[in-house]
Amino acid sequence: MPKKVAQGFYVNVEVKREEAARYGLTIADVQTAVSSGIGGQNIAENIEERERYPINVRYQRDFRDNVEKMRGVLIGTPSGAQIPLGQVAKISVTHGPAMIRDEDGALTGYIYIDLKNSDYGGFVAQANKLIHDKLALPANYTFQWSGEYELELRAKQRLQLILPVVFFVIFLLLYLVFHSVAEALVLIFPTIYAMSGGLLLQWLLHYNFSVAVAVGYIALFGIAVETGVVMVVYLHEALENKLQSGKTLTEADVEAAAIEGAVHRLRPKLMTVCAVLASLVPILWESGIGSDVMKPIAAPIVGGMITSTIGVLILVPVFFVMMKERALRKGHLQPRTSVRGEGPPLLPSH
């Protein structure tokens, strides 16, 4: 709801130039009478040891507490006569801003708006359209949005830089671990799949994109990649056992190894998901101090962990089997190391 810019009451004294000139008064003479008689003027200073107290002289309150009495303030003319202020000036009360502000050297007035929701971007877009369609600003007048909306824009600009850096660092670390671009991309995929669950729960809870939501997604990406890496390690270990057996490997053996590794990873993955959900789901029902910040962080993680479970337990093993069967057909699938005590180590294929 918009709040009025005019929040204060001001007494305006407009000098009647022609009337003042008849009595030989200048605008400065009238302003001096107003500032000294109504506002007060320091004429001396009282000294008490190290303390200093100004001595201010002005009309008593009974002679200046309303506009009618202010009009009776006397002004001395060069001829020695005294005339009331109301004869040479127009006195009125007007509304104005509580304080004078400026931005970039231009006078500025603020209109404060309280929204019932946190969709600042949507409100500003609609308001801008209405303002451009129905408001014709005078010359040298401009408007701009500040407050929470301005902070949101700055946060989005930072996130546009941070999120690509996060994905690049995750991809780089995965490549350094597995030395394979294909496997690194396979492990990046669960983060995108996990994001779908986060977006769905965020939409169901009516949370707009914000810094808190972005922090939740970054945390979700880390958890999804971590569980995916452990899954691939289990799959490699099961496949390596098949390779070390010395038997000719077939596509059925690759599939069996993938099933074996995925089954071993099933319980740890479910334990991880249950632990995360048990710690974050209660936050979604909280209403105390700080809940307005924690809920948008928890929502993407809770939704993403559910879809991430499907991605890690089903899709990652499927992609792993597809890559290894392709490598098997090309003859690139060989054991990385030999079984302990059975001769020299086997060199990895290139």
C-alpha positions in Angstrom: 0.0 0.0 0.0 1.6 3.4 -1.0 2.3 5.9 1.7 2.2 9.6 1.1 5.4 11.5 0.5 4.0 14.6 2.3 4.5 13.7 6.0 5.1 17.1 7.6 3.4 20.5 8.2 5.2 23.7 7.2 4.5 27.4 7.6 5.1 29.2 4.3 5.7 33.0 4.4 5.4 34.5 0.9 6.4 38.2 0.9 4.1 40.6 -1.0 6.8 42.5 -2.8 4.6 45.5 -3.8 3.1 45.9 -0.3 6.6 45.6 1.3 8.0 48.2 -1.1 5.3 50.7 -0.1 6.7 50.6 3.5 10.3 50.7 2.3 10.9 47.1 3.3 12.9 44.5 1.4 12.4 40.8 1.3 15.5 40.4 3.6 13.8 42.8 6.2 10.7 40.6 6.2 12.7 37.4 6.5 14.7 38.8 9.3 11.6 39.7 11.3 10.2 36.2 10.7 13.4 34.4 11.7 14.0 36.5 14.8 10.5 37.0 16.0 9.1 33.6 15.3 12.1 31.3 14.9 14.2 33.0 17.5 17.6 34.7 17.4 20.7 34.1 19.6 21.8 37.4 21.0 24.3 36.3 23.6 25.8 33.3 25.3 25.8 32.4 29.0 29.0 31.0 30.3 29.1 28.7 33.4 32.6 27.4 33.9 33.2 25.1 30.8 29.5 25.0 29.8 28.0 27.4 27.2 24.3 28.2 26.9 22.9 30.3 24.1 20.5 33.1 24.9 17.6 33.0 22.4 15.1 35.8 22.1 11.7 35.5 20.3 8.0 36.1 20.8 6.3 34.2 23.5 4.3 31.1 22.5 1.0 32.8 22.9 1.9 35.2 20.1 3.2 32.6 17.6 1.4 29.3 18.1 -1.0 29.7 15.1 -1.2 31.4 11.7 -3.5 34.2 12.8 -1.2 35.3 15.6 1.8 35.1 13.4 0.2 37.6 11.1 0.3 40.0 14.0 4.1 39.9 14.4 5.3 43.5 14.1 7.9 44.6 11.7 9.8 48.0 12.0 9.8 50.1 8.9 12.6 52.7 8.0 10.2 55.5 8.9 10.0 54.2 12.5 6.4 52.8 12.2 5.6 49.2 13.1 3.2 47.2 10.9 1.9 43.6 11.2 3.5 40.9 9.2 0.2 40.0 7.6 0.2 43.3 5.7 3.4 42.5 3.8 3.3 38.7 3.6 1.0 35.8 3.0 1.2 33.1 5.7 -0.2 29.6 5.1 0.3 26.0 6.3 1.2 23.4 3.7 2.1 19.7 3.7 5.6 18.6 2.7 8.2 15.9 3.1 9.5 15.2 6.6 13.0 16.0 5.3 14.6 17.2 2.1 16.5 14.5 0.3 18.5 14.5 -2.9 19.9 11.8 -5.2 22.7 12.6 -7.7 22.3 16.3 -7.0 18.5 16.4 -7.7 15.7 16.8 -5.2 14.0 13.5 -4.4 10.7 12.4 -2.9 10.1 8.9 -1.7 6.9 6.9 -1.9 6.9 3.8 0.4 5.0 0.7 -0.7 4.2 -2.3 1.4 3.5 -5.5 -0.6 1.5 -8.4 0.7 3.9 -10.8 -1.1 7.6 -10.9 -1.9 7.3 -10.8 -5.7 9.0 -7.5 -6.1 10.0 -8.1 -9.7 6.5 -8.9 -10.8 5.0 -5.8 -9.0 7.7 -3.5 -10.5 7.1 -4.9 -14.0 3.3 -4.2 -13.7 3.8 -0.8 -12.1 6.3 0.3 -14.8 3.8 -0.6 -17.5 1.0 1.4 -15.8 3.3 4.4 -15.2 4.5 4.5 -18.8 0.9 4.2 -20.1 -0.9 6.6 -17.8 1.6 9.0 -16.4 3.2 11.9 -18.3 6.2 13.1 -16.3 7.0 16.9 -16.5 10.3 18.0 -17.9 13.4 17.1 -15.7 11.3 14.6 -13.6 12.3 10.9 -13.4 11.5 8.0 -11.2 13.3 4.8 -10.2 12.8 1.8 -7.9 14.8 1.3 -4.8 14.6 -0.6 -1.5 14.1 -4.4 -1.6 13.8 -4.4 -5.4 17.2 -2.8 -5.8 18.8 -5.3 -3.4 17.1 -8.1 -5.4 18.6 -6.8 -8.6 22.1 -6.7 -7.1 21.7 -10.2 -5.8 20.6 -11.6 -9.2 23.6 -10.0 -10.8 25.9 -11.7 -8.3 24.1 -15.1 -8.8 24.5 -14.8 -12.6 28.2 -14.9 -12.0 28.2 -17.4 -9.0 26.0 -20.2 -10.5 28.2 -20.7 -13.7 31.3 -20.7 -11.5 29.7 -23.4 -9.3 28.9 -25.6 -12.2 32.3 -25.2 -13.7 34.1 -26.0 -10.4 31.9 -29.1 -10.0 32.6 -30.3 -13.5 36.4 -29.6 -13.1 36.5 -31.6 -9.8 34.6 -34.5 -11.4 37.0 -34.5 -14.3 40.0 -34.5 -12.0 38.5 -37.5 -10.1 37.4 -39.7 -13.0 39.6 -38.3 -15.9 36.6 -38.6 -18.2 34.5 -35.9 -19.7 31.6 -38.3 -20.3 31.5 -39.5 -16.7 31.8 -35.9 -15.5 28.8 -35.0 -17.6 26.8 -38.0 -16.3 27.4 -36.8 -12.8 26.4 -33.2 -13.7 23.1 -34.6 -15.0 21.7 -35.5 -11.4 22.1 -31.8 -10.4 19.7 -30.8 -13.3 17.4 -33.6 -12.5 17.4 -32.7 -8.8 16.7 -29.1 -9.7 13.4 -30.2 -11.3 12.1 -31.4 -7.9 13.3 -28.2 -6.2 11.4 -26.1 -8.8 8.3 -28.2 -8.4 8.2 -27.8 -4.6 9.1 -24.2 -4.8 6.1 -23.7 -7.2 3.8 -25.6 -4.9 4.8 -23.5 -1.9 4.6 -20.2 -3.9 8.2 -19.2 -3.2 9.7 -16.7 -5.6 13.3 -16.8 -6.7 15.5 -15.0 -4.2 18.9 -15.2 -2.7 17.7 -17.7 -0.1 16.3 -19.9 -2.8 19.5 -19.7 -4.8 21.5 -20.7 -1.7 19.2 -23.7 -1.3 19.9 -24.8 -4.9 23.6 -24.5 -4.5 23.5 -26.7 -1.5 21.3 -29.1 -3.4 23.8 -29.3 -6.3 26.5 -30.2 -3.8 24.5 -33.0 -2.3 23.4 -34.4 -5.6 26.9 -34.5 -7.0 28.3 -36.1 -3.8 25.8 -38.9 -3.9 26.3 -39.4 -7.6 30.1 -39.6 -7.2 29.6 -42.3 -4.5 27.3 -44.2 -6.9 29.8 -44.2 -9.7 32.5 -45.3 -7.3 30.4 -48.3 -6.4 29.7 -49.1 -10.0 33.4 -48.9 -10.9 34.3 -51.2 -8.1 31.7 -53.8 -9.1 32.8 -53.6 -12.8 36.5 -53.8 -11.7 35.8 -57.0 -9.9 34.3 -58.5 -13.1 37.4 -57.3 -15.1 39.8 -58.8 -12.5 38.2 -62.2 -12.8 40.0 -62.8 -16.1 36.9 -63.9 -17.9 35.8 -62.4 -21.2 33.5 -59.6 -20.4 30.1 -59.3 -22.1 27.4 -56.7 -22.1 25.4 -58.9 -19.7 28.4 -58.8 -17.3 28.5 -55.0 -17.5 24.7 -54.9 -16.7 25.1 -57.3 -13.8 28.0 -55.3 -12.4 25.9 -52.1 -12.6 23.0 -53.8 -10.8 25.3 -55.1 -8.1 26.9 -51.7 -7.5 23.6 -49.9 -7.5 22.1 -52.4 -5.0 25.1 -51.8 -2.7 24.5 -48.1 -3.0 20.8 -48.3 -2.4 20.8 -48.3 1.4 23.4 -45.5 1.9 21.5 -43.3 -0.6 18.2 -43.9 1.1 19.8 -43.2 4.5 21.3 -39.9 3.1 17.9 -38.8 1.7 16.0 -39.7 4.9 18.5 -37.8 7.1 18.3 -34.7 4.9 14.5 -34.8 4.8 14.2 -35.5 8.5 16.3 -32.4 9.3 14.8 -30.0 6.7 11.1 -30.9 6.4 10.2 -29.6 9.9 11.5 -26.2 8.8 8.7 -26.0 6.2 6.1 -25.9 9.0 7.9 -23.5 11.3 6.6 -20.0 11.8 9.1 -18.5 14.3 11.9 -16.0 14.0 14.0 -16.7 11.0 11.6 -19.1 9.4 10.9 -16.7 6.5 14.6 -17.1 5.5 15.1 -20.8 6.2 11.9 -22.0 4.4 13.1 -20.8 0.9 16.5 -22.4 1.6 15.0 -25.7 2.7 12.3 -26.0 -0.1 14.7 -26.6 -3.1 16.7 -29.1 -1.1 13.7 -31.1 0.1 12.1 -31.3 -3.4 15.5 -31.9 -5.1 16.5 -34.8 -2.8 13.4 -36.7 -3.9 14.1 -36.4 -7.6 17.8 -36.7 -7.1 17.2 -40.2 -5.5 15.5 -41.3 -8.8 18.3 -39.8 -10.8 21.2 -41.4 -8.9 19.6 -44.8 -8.3 18.2 -45.3 -11.8 19.5 -42.9 -14.4 23.2 -42.8 -13.4 23.5 -46.6 -13.5 21.7 -46.7 -16.9 24.1 -44.1 -18.4 27.0 -45.9 -16.8 26.0 -49.1 -18.5 25.6 -47.3 -21.9 29.1 -45.8 -21.7 30.8 -49.0 -20.6 29.0 -51.1 -23.2 30.1 -48.7 -25.8 33.7 -48.9 -24.5 33.5 -52.7 -24.5 32.5 -52.8 -28.1 35.5 -50.6 -29.0 37.8 -52.7 -26.9 38.7 -50.0 -24.5 37.3 -51.6 -21.4 40.2 -53.2 -19.4 41.0 -53.5 -15.7 42.8 -50.6 -14.2 45.0 -52.6 -11.8 45.8 -56.3 -11.4 44.6 -58.5 -8.6 47.1 -58.5 -5.7 49.7 -61.2 -6.0 48.8 -62.3 -9.5 51.7 -60.9 -11.6 52.6 -57.5 -12.9 50.0 -54.7 -13.0 48.0 -54.1 -16.1 48.3 -50.7 -17.7 45.1 -48.8 -18.2 43.9 -48.5 -21.8 44.0 -45.2 -23.7 
